[in-house]
Amino acid sequence: MESLWETMGSIYKKYNKKEKHLLWPRLLMEEKLLKKLVNL
């Protein structure tokens, strides 16, 4: 789980804070994808 949040944090840092409202839906999608990969 820690690595997941680190990955999300690194993705978050790539984006402008002004785009936060656009970023979070994408982060949630990527979190779902990462969880699927972890479950595999």
N, C-alpha and C positions, 0 to 999 in steps of 0.2 A: 504493500500500500504506500509505503514511503516513496518508493521509486516512481510510483504513479504521480504523486503530488509533485515530486521533483521535475518530472517530465512536463506536467501541466504548468509548473512555475516557469520553466525555461521557455515554453511556448508563449506564456503570458508576457514575459519580458520582451519578446520579439515585437509585440504590438504596442501601438500608442495607447496611452490611458484614455484618450478621447474616444477610442473605439471600444471601450469596455462593454457597452451594451450590445455590440456586434460580436464581441469576442466570446462571451460566456456561453452562448448556445453552441458555438464551435467547440469550446472546451468540454462541454457536457457530451457532445457527440464523440470526441476523441477519447474521453474517459470510458465511454461504453465500448469503443473499439479496443482500447487497451485492456479492459477487463475481459473481453472475449479472448484476446491473445493470451492473457495470463491463465484463463481457464483451460485453454488448449494445452 
